[in-house]
């Protein structure tokens, strides 16, 4: 839902401040030593289109793409797809503190939803297949359906098609989590069975689940999704929130990782992002998966993953393995009894010495008073 006093205008001003979701990144490390910024990576954005009227996106939109709703893929009357694309690959410009995570990646618009016509599972499947045919490296899907999986064979086949071509699919978990219940949202929930699908929840400024973010066993990772700044049609920046904007944050990180490790499969990209995520808990959970994505940590660690992450091992201090239980003593302990006896002995000795000294003084004084002498001795 739009913020900014309840409005999100198109053709608006840029936001000069750097948004919190980017402040948490150390960009001097993220792009250090001439590191690539997503060059050569093509990201298919299946959404409401990507508006070419925003200057931060004009150099980011690549050739190709298609509309499945009788529109133009480089026009976006809804604004959703333009925001998604900006979080992935918006170019830095003067006067805006906002930029994309992978500011040299290319985004390809596959428009399957419009102002007049909502998308369907079938049109989403067509868009996925088209993106696969055009040879994209990553597909971002910030949409989904809660329909029963049995009624989604065409969509599942499209995901399988992408898996066979080693294309990573990053999908939002959905915004129906306010009631606290778990619910599968597709295509994100295909992550349970397909190694190329990465399901993304939304986190807040404290790295906890955003209240609206859908939870479930399919959730693998989280990313900022609250008060998210991005590009809007006709120019300018706006603020919005949702798992729709957490997914492209992860997609941007995946684009950077893919540019650096071109041979890594989607499964390895997913494992690495999960392993290097900022953990809030020792194990994964159904709210934020393995934690909040950390693009800097992911890029700084070149270890090629060979398996899914493991829970953090508890430290000795945490698990209490080195803590010995205290002995419960009823009455006086051995140490206390020894101390008491010692006090008695010392005290008794002092009293005896005092008695001897006192008696000697008394006898001496008595003899002086009586003047009694025997053989020169008193």
Secondary structure, DSSP 8 states (H G I E B T S, - for coil): ---TTT---SS-----S--HHHHTS-HHHHTGGG--SSTT-EEEEEES---TTSHHHHTTB-S--EESSSS-TT--SS-HHHHHHHHHH----TT-----TTTT-EEEEEE---SSS---HHHHHHHHHHHHHTT-SEEEE---B-S-GGG-HHHHHHHHHHHHTT-EEEEE--S--TT--B---BTGGGGGT-TTEEEEEEE-TTSSB-TT--B-TT--EEEE-SSEEEE-TTS-EEEE-SHHHHHHHHHHHHHHHHHH-TT--HHHHHHHHHHTSB-SSSS-BTTTBT-B--HHHHHH------S--------HHHHTTT-------SSS-HHHHHHHHHHHHHHHHHHHHHHHHHHHHHHHHHHHHHT--BTTB-
